[in-house]
Amino acid sequence: MTTYKEIFGKYVKNYSSDPSSDAEGQVWYNTTSGTFKSVVAGAAWSSGSPLITARRSLGGVGTQTAALGFGGNTGSVSALTELYNGSGWSAGGNMGTARDQLAGSGTQTAGLGFGGRTTVAVGSTEKYNGTSWTSNPTGLGTSRYGLAGAGTQTAGLAFGGFTPSNSNATESFNGTTWTAGGNMGTARGFLAGCGTNTAALAFGGEGPTNATEQYNGTSWSAGGNLNTSRRRLAAAGTQTAAIGAGGYKTPAPNYTGATETYNGTTWTTSPASLATARELLGGAGTQTSALAFGGNTGSNTAVTEEYNFATTIITAAAWASGGNMTTARRQIGGAGIQTAALGFGGYTTGNTAATEEYNGTSWGPGGNMGTTRRDMGSAGTQTAGLGFGGYTTAPTNVTEEYDGSTWSPSGNMATSRRSVGGAGTQTAGLAFGGATASPGGNPANQTNATEEYNGSTWGPGGNLGTTRTNLKGAGTQTAGLAFGGSVGTTPSAATEEYDGTSWTAGGNMNIARDSIGSAGTQTSALAFGGSAPPNTGATEQYDGTSWITAPSMSTARNGLGGAGTSTSALGFGGFDTANTVATEEFTGETTAENVKTITTS
């Protein structure tokens, strides 16, 4: 009899607990559960961070970890470009021609966008270099929208679409000019496409249809039909290893999340389906590592989903409800970590001195502050907190320290101010920006001053480059981060980094806003909520260079408190349509092996 070792090359191992990683198909015996187990590959869609701007009918190219989304319709045709790095989206350079229902080919750093609709069908072609778009001197020979694309920036393919009647035209791009190729067998628009310009795949489209065609660089031939007839779907992969997802089908329900994979001959319905059924979405990636983003669900959506056929299970980053605060309030101070946080001061129906402590599940009372106030700066931990500045009946310079039970006064700031940013610890704090008089929205009352705290007294630090109020911070006294806020009454996207002496400009936030929540460090920060306006639950992550989108909070609000790290954060309190007690916990993306118990059934 052939043994397992002879087949697989390894013996069956014994473990008291499942190993953190093992090869696909490797079998082991769990001595604790008394079962044989193995790691197997599976297909699943998981949530990704949303687009900055919700839209439909956009173009998409690239890979799951380096994708490009461009153009589309936000309510009007758009020139917006966004880049995905596998974790979130950031803003790229705008297209020269705003349009929707366009197609593309290539990569994130060498992309091609062509065709589409402004108010009429266009043939204009643009190239992207990872930063900006440039117009190609010649466009498509046949102007059209609702077309599909395949290939690269220097070897692209355009096929199908509307002129505005259904088209079967195919054109090939050599990096400079388009030339006519063999016509499709079925004229159609709103189809999907992938592959290369000598081995392309076209499927779905108006009807809706289930027809598939394969291109060899000269002519099209029939391929296997889709199982679900549909149009306005997303595609990724190659001619012999493709994936199609989403779209619009009949009969109702019309929007679908159905996913199918193609092997070069036949389509197979995947057990995995998009969580958000939609049409007119963008797609990128491969058959085993795909990306679907944006689209129409009855309204424009920013939803992004990642498809993986792998031995790992991805649990997407997300906000989840935590225990409510005892007192609803806004303009609150925050410190600590997700499982040991501190919320203090703020505004209820008037200023409050109340302090609450969070244990990872629920809030309980702490000692009241000595000075009742709101809009203060904050730093430190639950047992070594720091509150400074703020607003009583006017901006104040009062500083207090918390020891886990009571607040005690310490050295006053040199400058009284409200809506001040804060970072650092109880013995090495940092205060920056804010307003020294009311109204805080008057630019003349706003300051760029920075002060450093040594545990007893404040001393001067380097001034911010951008004078502003209602900003937030993260990090330490020698590696601080300031972001958001208001310049006058206009929300700001500015980010600055502090080295213990001076501030330098960092990458701008994707959404300008003030009165946000914050967590993390200078090189790994989280910004959430705030007022753009209107109030938002949008979340962004900073990596020390640039901001990318992250999953949004459930409750849009401003004036909230924040604590924790960029992968384990806490947002609490704030104002939506009224002061709120809502608490939300953020957990970053995690992965785990897809371990299955082997049974005889």
N, C-alpha and C positions, 0 to 999 in steps of 0.2 A: 504494500500500500504506500502511495506517495505521501510523505509527511508535509506538514505546513511549512517547515523550514526549507524543504526542497522546492516548494512552490514559490515562497516569498523571500527566502534567503535569510530569514531570522526565526528564532524560537519565539514561542508565545511567552511573554513576560508576565510576571506577577507584580501588581501594585496594590498598595493599601488604599490609594486614592488615584483618580484618573490623572495621567500626566498632562502637563500644560500644552504639550505639542507632541505629535507623532505623525508618521507618514500615513497618507491615505491608504486604507485597506489593512494597515497593521493591526493585528488583534492582540489584546492583552486580557489578563484575568484580574478582575478587581476582587481582592480577597475580603474586603469589607462587605460588599454587596453580594458576593458569591456569584458574579455574572461575568460572562465574556463581553468585551466591548471593542469597538473599533471607531476610527474616524472616517467619515464618509463625506463626499462632496454633495452639495445641494444648491438649488437655485432660490434666490430671494431678492425682492426689492426692499430697500431700506431708505429711510428719510435722509436726505442731504440738506445742507443749509440753503435757504431760499434765495432766489434772485433778489438783487437790490430793488429792481423795478418789475412789478407784475406785468406780464404782457403775453400776447398770443402771436402766432404767425411769424415767429422769428427764425433766423438761420442758426445752425449749430454745426460745429466741426471739432475735431481733436479727439482727445482721450478722456477717460473718466477722471484722471488726475491732472489733466491740462486741457480743459475744454474752452471753447469760445462760443458765446451766444451774442447775436448781433441783429440789429434792426427789429422789426416786429411792429405790433400795434398796442399802444397803451390807452387807447381811446382816440388816438390819431397816430399816423405813421411815425415811426421812431428811428433815430440814428444811433441809439444807445448801444454800447458794446460792454460786455462783462466777461471776466475771466474766472474760471473755476480751477482751484488747485488741489482738488480732492477733499477739501474741508469746507470751503466757502467761496463766495463770489466777491470780486473786487472790480472797480470801474476801469474800463479801458478807453481808448480814444474813440470818439464818435465817428461814424461813417460820414462820408461826404454827402451822400444822398439818403435822406430819411425814407424808409419804405417798409412794407410788410410783404408777406407771402413770397419771400426770396429764397434762394438756395445757396449752398456753399460747398467748398471742398478744402482739403488741406489740414493744417494743424493750428494750434494756438498762436504760434510765432511765425507761421507762414500760411495764412488763411486767404481764401478767395470767396468773395461774396458777389453774386450776380443775379440779374433779373429782379422780379418783384413788381410791386405796385406802389406808385405815389398816389395819384388819383387815376392814373392810366398805367397800362403795362409798360415796363421799361426794360432795357437790355443792358444798362450800365453795369460795369464790372469794376470792383475795387479789390486791392490787395492789402493785407494786414501783416505787419512785421513784428507783432507782439506789443506794439505801443500805439501806432497810428495807421490809418488807412490812406492809401493813395489811389487816385483814379487811374484805371487803365485806359490808354488812348482809344482803344476800340472796345465796343460792347458786343453783346450777342447779336447774331444776324437776325434772329427772330425775337423781338421784345415779347416778354410773357411773364406771368405770375403763376403761383401755385405749381411751380416746376420742382424737379428733384435734381440733386447733384451727386457727384462721386469724384474720386481722384485726389490730386494734390494741387498746390498753387501753380505749378508749372506744367501740369498734365491733368487738367480738369475735364469734367464731362457734365453737360447740361441736357436734360431730356424731359419731354412732356410739358404740361402746363396749359395755361389759357392765353389766348391772344386777342380777344377774350373767348373765342371758341376753343374746344379741346384741340390740343396739338399733339402730333406724334414726332415732332422735330427733335433731332439729336445734334448737338454741336460739341466739338472737341477743342480744348484750349491748350496752347503750347507754351504758355507763359507770356505771350504777346498778343496773339490773335485767335479768334474763333473760326473754325471751319466746319462745314456741314458733315455729319456722319450718317449712318444708315437710320432710316425712320423706324420708330417703334411699330410693332404689329397692332397695338391698340392705342389710339389717341386718347389721352386722358390728362386731367389736372388733379392737383392735390394728392399726388402719389408720393411714395417714399422711395429713396434710393441710397445705395452704398456701394462700396468696392472701389475699383480703379477705373481709369478711362479705357482700359483694354479688357477689363473683367468686371463689369458693372452689373448691378441687380436693381430692377425696378419692380415694385409691387404695390397693390392696392390702388386707390384713386377714385375718381368720380364714378358714381353709379349708386352706391359704392360697389367696387369690384374686388374679386379675390385673385385677379390675374397677376401672374408673375412672368417677367421676361428677363433674359440674360443677354448681355452684350459682350462680344468678343473683340471689340475694337473696330469692327466693320459692320456687323449686322446683329439684329436682335433675334432670339429664338425663345419659344415658350418654355417656362419652367413650371414647377409644381404650384398649384393654387394654394393661397392662404386658406386656413380653416374658417376664419371670420372675415367676411367681406367688409371692407371699410375704406374710408378716405381720411386725409388729414392726420396721419399717424407719423410716429417717429421711427427712425431706422439707425442701425449701427452695424459695423462688422464688414465682412467681405462677401464676395459672390457665393462662396461655398461654406461660409460660417457667419450667417447674418441673424439679426434679431429685429423684430418689429413690435412696437408697443403702442397702446392707446389708439385714439382715432374716433371717428364718428361712423356708426353703423345703423342699419335699419333691420328689423323694427326696434322700437324703444325697449329698454333704455338706450338712448342713442350714444351717449358718451361711454367709452369703454376703457378699461385698463388691461384688457386681454393682451397677453404677450405670447409671441410665437418665435421659434428658432428654425433656421433653414440650414440644411446640410449640403446644398448644391442640387438637390433633387426634390426633397419634400419638406413641407412645413410641419412642425410639431408644436402643439399647444403646451406651453409651460404651465406647471402648477403654480408658478409665481405670477401675480398680477399686480399692476400698479395700484397703490393704495388710493390714489386720486385719479378716478376715471376722467379723461379729458381728450380734447382734440387740439389741433394746431400747435402742438408742442415741438420743442427742439430736441435733437438727439445727438449723441456722440459716443465714441468708444468702440468696443469690440463685442462679440457675441457673449463672452464670459465676463466682461467688465464694462457695462454700458451706463449711460447717463441720460435721463429724461428730465426736461426742465421747461417751466412756463406752460402756456397753453390756455385753453378756454374750458371752463366747467359750467358755463352759463354766465360767467364773468371772468375777467382775466385773473390768472393765478401766478404766483411766484414759486410755487412748489417745485422742489428738485428731489428726484429719487435716483438712487444708485442700484444697479442690478449686478449681482455677483453670482457666478457659479463657482463655488469654492468649498474648501473644507473648513472654513471659518464662518462663524455666525457674527454678523455685525449688529451691535446695538447702537443705534444712532444717538447722537447728542440730543438732549431734550430738556425742557423745563417741566417740572412736575409740582403739583400743589404740596405745600408744607402746612404746618399748623398756623392758624390765623393769629395775628397779634391781638392783644387784649384791647388796645386802644387804637381806633382808626386815626391816622394822622399823615401829614405830608411834611416836606422840608425837614426830614429827619436825619440825624446823624447815625452812622453805622460803622462797626468795627468787628474784627474777629474772623472766624472761619465758619463754614456752613454748619458744623455741628456744635459750635460754641460761639454764637454771635451776640452782638450787643446793639440795641436800638435805643436812641436817647434824644430827648428834646423833640422839637417839631411844632406843628400847628394842628390843633383839633378844632375847637371853635374859638380858640385863642392860643397863645403860646403855652407850651407845656414843659415841665421839668422831668416828666415821667421817664423812667428807664425800664427796659425789658430785656431779658436774657433768653436766648434760644439754645436748646440742647440737641437740636437735630430733629426734634419731633414737635415740641410745643414751646410756647413763650411763657415765662413767669416773671414776676415783678423783681426789679432791682432797686437800688437806692436812688432817690430823686437827685437831680442836679441841684447845685446851689443857686444857679442863675437860670430862671425860666427864659427859654429862647428857641428860635428856629433858625434854619439856614446857616448852621455853623459848619466849620471844617472838622474832620474827624480822622483818627488814626489809632493804631494799636490793636489790642486784643480784648477778649471779654473780661479778663482779670487784670488787664493793664491798658485801659482805654484812655484816649485823649480827645477832649472836645475844646474847640477854640473859635473865637469870633462869633458871628451870628447876629441875630436881630432881636432886641428886646422891644423897646419903643423907638430905638435907633440902632445903628450898627454898634457893636461892642467889641472890646479887645480881651474880654475875660477868657481865661484858660482854666480848665479843670481836669484833674486826673482821677480815674476810677480804679479801685483795687479789687474789684469783684464783689464789693458790698456797698461802698460809699464813695461819693465824689468829694474831692478836696481841692481848694483853690491853689493855683500856682502862678508863676509870673505872667503878667499881662503881655499881650502882643504890642508891638510898637505902634501898629496902625489898626484902629477899630475898623472892622469891615464885616459885611454879610455876604452870603452866597460865595464863600471862599472855598477853593480847592484844598484838599488835604491828602497827605501820604505819610508813610513812615511808621514809627513806633512811639511809645510813650516817652522814651528817653532820647529819641532822635526823630522829631517830627518835622514836617514840611508844610508850610502854608503859602498859597499863591493865588493871585488874582482876587476877584470879588469887587464889591462896591463899598465905598467909604461913606456914602451918604445916600439918602433917598431923594428921588426915585432911582432905583438901581439900574433902570434902563437908559438913564441919561449918560452918554459917553463921558461927560465931564466928571461923573462920580465913580467911574470904573477905574481900577488900578491894575498895574502889572507887577506890583511889588511882591517879592518873595521873602519869607522869614524862615529861619531855621531854629529849632527848639532843641536844647541839650538836656532836658529833664527838669530844668528849673527856670531858665530864662530864654528869651527869644533874641536872635541876632539877625542882621541883614544877609540876604542871599542875592543871587543874580536875578535881574528882572526878566519876566516873561517877554517873549518877542511879540506876542499878541495880547493887548490889553483886553480883558473880558471878565464877565461875571457869570455866575451859575454854571461853573465848570466843575469837573470832577478829576480825581487823580488816582494813581496806583503806584505801587513800588515803595522805595525807601528814600531816605534823605539824600543819599549819594547816587541813587539810580531811580529817580522819580519820573512819573509820566503825568502830563496834564492834557486833557482833551475835552472837546465840546465846549459848551457855554454860549454866551451871547456877547456879541460886539454891538454895543448899543442895544437895540431890541431884536437884532437879527441873529438867529441861531448860527453857530460856528461849527465847522468841521475840523478846525485846526488841532493838531497834535504837536506837543513839544516834549523833549526828553531832557532831564536834568542830571548833571554829572557830579553834583555837590558844589559846583561853582557857577555854572552858566547853563542856560537853556538853548537847545538847538531844535530846529524844525524836524518833525517826523512825518510819516505819511498821513494824509488827511483821512478822516472818517468818510465812509461812503454816504452817510446821512448826517447832515448838519443838524444839531439839536442841543438843547440845554436841559438842565434839571434832570440829568440821567443818573442811573446807578452804576457802580463800578466795583471791580474786583481784580486781583492779580498783581502782576509785577510789570516792570518796564518793558520786558521782552516777551511777556505772555499775559496780556490784559484782556478784560472783558468789559464792554460797555453795553448797557441794556436800558430799555425804556426811554423816557424823556419826552420832550415836546419839540416837534419839528417846525411849526405845528402841523396837524393836530397831535394829540398824544399818540405815542407809538409803543409797541412792545418789541420793536426791532432790536436785535442783538448783534454785536460785532466783536470779533476777536482780533487782537493785535499781536504780531510776532516779533516786534522790535523794528519792523520796517514798514509794514502795510497792514491795513484793516481788511478783513473779509467777513462776509455774512455768516451768521450762526442762527440756529432755530430761535424763533420769536417767543417772547413771553405770552402767556394766555391772557393776561390783563394788561392792556395798554395803559400807561400812566406816567406821570412826571413827579418829581419831588420825592422819589423813593430812596430808601436806604439800601446799601450794598455791603457785602462782606464775602470773604473767601478767596478762591483762586479762579483761574480761567477755566478749569475743568471741574471745579466743585464750588459753585458760587451760590449766593443767597440774595434774593431781592425781596424787599418787604415794605409795606406801607405805600404811601404816595397818594396821588390824586388822579382819578379818572373823570367821572362826572360828579364824584364826591370823594371825600377822604376814604381810604380803604384800609382794611386789616389784612388784605391778601398777602400771603407769603409764597414764594416760588423758589424751588431748588433746581439748579442747573447741574447736569452731569454730562461730561464730555463723552465722545464716542469710545466704545470699548469693543474688543473682539475676543472671541473664544472659539476653541475647537468644536466642531460639530460632532460630538461624541454620541454614538448610538449603542444601545444594548442589543446584543445578538440573541435572537430567540429562534426557536425551531419552527414557529408558525410562519 
